[in-house]
């Protein structure tokens, strides 16, 4: 089944074409820090390094993202906490847990990410890993 017809990999209730699809496929900026976090997670699941770099703040963005040579199977995203990050804000925080498998072994990434909004667009700034 095409990705557009399935639920979004970010775990939201809407299909990909109405959730993260507009950001990833049409370049429509996500309206909130949480929406950017969700779209970045989906970009990781789809190996869309172009999107990850474009949504990373220039002050902290690496020059490139090397594709992971080890196959990662992303299993799910759970948003734990959101502070600010609304369309009216200029800063936001999203705490999340992303589950994944490498070589059949389960892992989880628990992180608090900071986002900033400049010129009407949200950018990932940096993060603190919690576990």
Secondary structure, DSSP 8 states (H G I E B T S, - for coil): --GGGSB-TT--SSBGGGTTHHHHHH----SSHHHHHHHHHHHHHTT-HHHHHHTB-TTT--S-----SS-EEEEEEEEEEEEE-STT-SEEEEEEEEEEEETTEEEEEEEEEEEEEETTEEEEEEEEE--
